[in-house]
C-alpha cells in the first residue's frame, strides 16, 4: 500500500480530489485512515513523518482530529472497516 502524509492529505481535501476516506479498525482496537483519490487507483494509508501508520486509540479522538484538520469532508465518502489494516 502506498502512503500519504498529513500535509498532503490536507491539500487533497482542500483541492477536492478525495474520492473515499476509510477508517480502519485494527485487531488491536486502534484506528487508521486510508484514502482513495479521484486520480489514483491505489489506496493510500496516512502515515506520520517517520513513515509509520498514523493511529488513534479511540474513534472519538480520530473524529475530533478529522474535524480540526480536514474541514469539508462530506460524510458520503466516509467508510468504516473493522479488522486489520492492509500492510
Phi and psi in degrees as GROMACS dihedral restraints (atoms count N, CA, C in turn):
[ dihedral_restraints ]
;  ai    aj    ak    al  type     phi  dphi    fc
    3     4     5     6     1   -76.6    20    10
    4     5     6     7     1   166.6    20    10
    6     7     8     9     1  -123.5    20    10
    7     8     9    10     1   162.1    20    10
    9    10    11    12     1  -140.2    20    10
   10    11    12    13     1   140.5    20    10
   12    13    14    15     1   -89.4    20    10
   13    14    15    16     1   167.6    20    10
   15    16    17    18     1   -60.0    20    10
   16    17    18    19     1   -49.4    20    10
   18    19    20    21     1   -61.6    20    10
   19    20    21    22     1   -36.6    20    10
   21    22    23    24     1   -64.9    20    10
   22    23    24    25     1   -41.2    20    10
   24    25    26    27     1   -65.7    20    10
   25    26    27    28     1   -38.4    20    10
   27    28    29    30     1   -60.2    20    10
   28    29    30    31     1   -43.6    20    10
   30    31    32    33     1   -64.3    20    10
   31    32    33    34     1   -39.2    20    10
   33    34    35    36     1   -61.4    20    10
   34    35    36    37     1   -44.7    20    10
   36    37    38    39     1   -65.0    20    10
   37    38    39    40     1   -44.6    20    10
   39    40    41    42     1   -64.0    20    10
   40    41    42    43     1   -35.3    20    10
   42    43    44    45     1   -87.4    20    10
   43    44    45    46     1     1.5    20    10
   45    46    47    48     1    60.5    20    10
   46    47    48    49     1    38.6    20    10
   48    49    50    51     1   -98.6    20    10
   49    50    51    52     1    -5.4    20    10
   51    52    53    54     1   -71.4    20    10
   52    53    54    55     1   125.8    20    10
   54    55    56    57     1   -95.7    20    10
   55    56    57    58     1   -50.8    20    10
   57    58    59    60     1  -142.7    20    10
   58    59    60    61     1   144.9    20    10
   60    61    62    63     1  -120.0    20    10
   61    62    63    64     1   122.4    20    10
   63    64    65    66     1  -108.2    20    10
   64    65    66    67     1   129.8    20    10
   66    67    68    69     1  -100.5    20    10
   67    68    69    70     1   120.0    20    10
   69    70    71    72     1  -115.3    20    10
   70    71    72    73     1   125.9    20    10
   72    73    74    75     1   -93.7    20    10
   73    74    75    76     1   126.5    20    10
   75    76    77    78     1   -81.9    20    10
   76    77    78    79     1   171.0    20    10
   78    79    80    81     1   -64.5    20    10
   79    80    81    82     1   -24.7    20    10
   81    82    83    84     1   -80.4    20    10
   82    83    84    85     1    -3.4    20    10
   84    85    86    87     1    88.2    20    10
   85    86    87    88     1     7.1    20    10
   87    88    89    90     1   -91.6    20    10
   88    89    90    91     1   169.9    20    10
   90    91    92    93     1  -123.2    20    10
   91    92    93    94     1   140.2    20    10
   93    94    95    96     1  -127.9    20    10
   94    95    96    97     1   161.6    20    10
   96    97    98    99     1  -114.8    20    10
   97    98    99   100     1   134.8    20    10
   99   100   101   102     1  -132.8    20    10
  100   101   102   103     1   149.6    20    10
  102   103   104   105     1  -133.8    20    10
  103   104   105   106     1   155.4    20    10
  105   106   107   108     1  -116.1    20    10
  106   107   108   109     1   138.3    20    10
  108   109   110   111     1  -104.6    20    10
  109   110   111   112     1   155.3    20    10
  111   112   113   114     1   -63.9    20    10
  112   113   114   115     1   -30.6    20    10
  114   115   116   117     1  -105.8    20    10
  115   116   117   118     1    15.5    20    10
  117   118   119   120     1  -141.9    20    10
  118   119   120   121     1   123.1    20    10
  120   121   122   123     1   -71.7    20    10
  121   122   123   124     1   -40.7    20    10
  123   124   125   126     1   -77.3    20    10
  124   125   126   127     1   147.4    20    10
  126   127   128   129     1   -74.8    20    10
  127   128   129   130     1   140.8    20    10
  129   130   131   132     1  -114.3    20    10
  130   131   132   133     1   131.8    20    10
  132   133   134   135     1   -97.9    20    10
  133   134   135   136     1   135.0    20    10
  135   136   137   138     1   -70.7    20    10
  136   137   138   139     1   129.0    20    10
  138   139   140   141     1  -126.7    20    10
  139   140   141   142     1   162.9    20    10
  141   142   143   144     1   -80.6    20    10
  142   143   144   145     1   178.6    20    10
  144   145   146   147     1   -64.0    20    10
  145   146   147   148     1   -22.9    20    10
  147   148   149   150     1   -90.0    20    10
  148   149   150   151     1     9.1    20    10
  150   151   152   153     1    67.5    20    10
  151   152   153   154     1    25.4    20    10
  153   154   155   156     1  -100.2    20    10
  154   155   156   157     1   151.7    20    10
  156   157   158   159     1   -58.2    20    10
  157   158   159   160     1   133.7    20    10
  159   160   161   162     1   -77.2    20    10
  160   161   162   163     1   122.5    20    10
  162   163   164   165     1  -127.4    20    10
  163   164   165   166     1   151.5    20    10
  165   166   167   168     1  -122.7    20    10
  166   167   168   169     1   142.5    20    10
  168   169   170   171     1   -76.1    20    10
  169   170   171   172     1   -27.2    20    10
  171   172   173   174     1  -136.6    20    10
  172   173   174   175     1   153.2    20    10
  174   175   176   177     1   -66.5    20    10
  175   176   177   178     1   -34.2    20    10
  177   178   179   180     1   -59.6    20    10
  178   179   180   181     1   -44.9    20    10
  180   181   182   183     1   -66.1    20    10
  181   182   183   184     1   -38.5    20    10
  183   184   185   186     1   -63.1    20    10
  184   185   186   187     1   -44.4    20    10
  186   187   188   189     1   -63.7    20    10
  187   188   189   190     1   -42.6    20    10
  189   190   191   192     1   -60.8    20    10
  190   191   192   193     1   -41.7    20    10
  192   193   194   195     1   -62.2    20    10
  193   194   195   196     1   -44.3    20    10
  195   196   197   198     1   -63.6    20    10
  196   197   198   199     1   -40.0    20    10
  198   199   200   201     1   -65.6    20    10
  199   200   201   202     1   -35.3    20    10
  201   202   203   204     1   -76.6    20    10
  202   203   204   205     1   -43.7    20    10
  204   205   206   207     1   -88.5    20    10
  205   206   207   208     1   -40.5    20    10
  207   208   209   210     1  -115.9    20    10
  208   209   210   211     1    64.2    20    10
  210   211   212   213     1   -63.3    20    10
  211   212   213   214     1   136.6    20    10
  213   214   215   216     1    95.5    20    10
  214   215   216   217     1    12.9    20    10
  216   217   218   219     1   -82.2    20    10
  217   218   219   220     1   117.5    20    10
  219   220   221   222     1   -66.7    20    10
  220   221   222   223     1   140.6    20    10
  222   223   224   225     1   -64.9    20    10
  223   224   225   226     1   -19.0    20    10
  225   226   227   228     1   -67.1    20    10
  226   227   228   229     1   -17.5    20    10
  228   229   230   231     1  -102.0    20    10
  229   230   231   232     1     6.1    20    10
  231   232   233   234     1   -89.7    20    10
  232   233   234   235     1   136.0    20    10
  234   235   236   237     1  -131.6    20    10
  235   236   237   238     1   145.0    20    10
  237   238   239   240     1  -119.7    20    10
  238   239   240   241     1   130.4    20    10
  240   241   242   243     1  -126.4    20    10
  241   242   243   244     1   134.4    20    10
  243   244   245   246     1  -104.2    20    10
  244   245   246   247     1   134.1    20    10
  246   247   248   249     1   128.5    20    10
  247   248   249   250     1   178.7    20    10
  249   250   251   252     1   -67.3    20    10
  250   251   252   253     1   133.4    20    10
  252   253   254   255     1   -69.2    20    10
  253   254   255   256     1   144.7    20    10
  255   256   257   258     1   -72.0    20    10
  256   257   258   259     1   123.2    20    10
